[in-house]
Amino acid sequence: MGIFKRFKKSDTTTSPSENRDHAEQAAHSNNTPADNIKNRGDESTSAEQSKSASGGTTEQQDYDRGNLWQRLQSGLKKTRDVLKTDIRDLFKTEGQLVDDEFLKRLFAILVKTDMGGGPAEKIKSHIESQFHGRVIKFEDVLKIIRGELTELLIQPTQPVRFAQSGPSIILVVGVNGSGKTTSIAKLAHHFQAEGKSVLLGAADTFRAAAVQQLTIWAERLGGDIVKGDQGGDPAAVAHRSVAQAIEQDVDVCIIDTAGRLQTQTNLMKQLEKIFRVIQNQIPAAPHEVFLVLDATAGQNGISQARGFSEAANCTGIILSKLDGTAKGGVIIPIRQEFSIPVLFVGQGEQPEDLAVFKVDEFVAGLFDEV
């Protein structure tokens, strides 16, 4: 059996021009992305409930997940080295006096992890309030950092929000080169492993490579994909994707979107139109809007998150490319500034190289404890 459930093709189809007409008609609604994404947990069933309904997670899946997290730990090496090696260099003896110079150097080290000035200042202030003028041990510094990071990363435990009935519609956004296409394939594999059928929609029509890559993934995984003409209307592709998902009773429909347009205004308008044509068919959709962020992008990821958050009101983040070149600390300022939960982390190019983000495991990985 393939990664996706194979779908029977519809006996009746509409032409691209007819579907574009449907998309244009549906686009006259006044709804916007920000207006229609509900709070996490509304109109949904939890991933745990879905796993239970499909028979639960197998021992092999648990084993694979454990191996992935071991590999993801290596992807946190750069951040871990900063936290442990650079901070240890502050200590000339077992204990170090906490003075202004110590705090200044500590702050600079924390910023190197890409956690941002806000979280770094919070950690520095915590240490200053408890130990200023006193001697602190290296282990105590790490304990405080770990506690602050855990608190900053606390987020909803429900990985994905699903529709109570009918297909769950997920939009995926992110800049070109962020690993968006590969992340979509991994996400599809993840849902299929839970017993769900998946349909892909290639609505990034302005980049031929995006459609080609997604098509290759669909063929490799044995699944269906809805495509349009290069440079065609992305909303028409989204419309046909949802229509096919409804007709074929697909569990999850994942729709790719443009990675970059000439202006933020154009991006906003395109996403708004996609939202409208989807909601014309399923008023509660899209049920999730996932932003794919490249972990190697560092602080540039903050700018990406800000732009797409304004355009699409993202509900979750997939952190891609968490390998040895990444600084996983970028998750922290994103969580603090946008309150967007990190739902998945990925490393590698295989479909199974995706893990549900767990705060405790992530923080433990920063301190070599996974």
Secondary structure, 3 states (H helix, E strand, C coil): CCCCCCCCCCCCCCCHHHHHHHHHHHCCCCCCHHHHCCCCCCCCECHHHHHHHCCCCCHHHHHHHHHHHHHHHHHCHHHHHHHHHHHHCCCCCCEEECCHHHHHHHHHHHHCCCCCHHHHHHHHHHHHHHHCCCEEEHHHHHHHHHHHHHHHHCCCCCCCCECCCCCEEEEEECCCCCCHHHHHHHHHHHHHHCCCCEEEEECCCCCHHHHHHHHHHHHHHCCEEECCCCCCCHHHHHHHHHHHHHHCCCCEEEEECCCCCCCHHHHHHHHHHHHHHHHCCCCCCCCEEEEEEEHHHCCHHHHHHHHHHHHHCCCEEEEECCCCCCCHHHHHHHHHHHCCCEEEEECCCCCCCEEECCHHHHHHHHCCCC
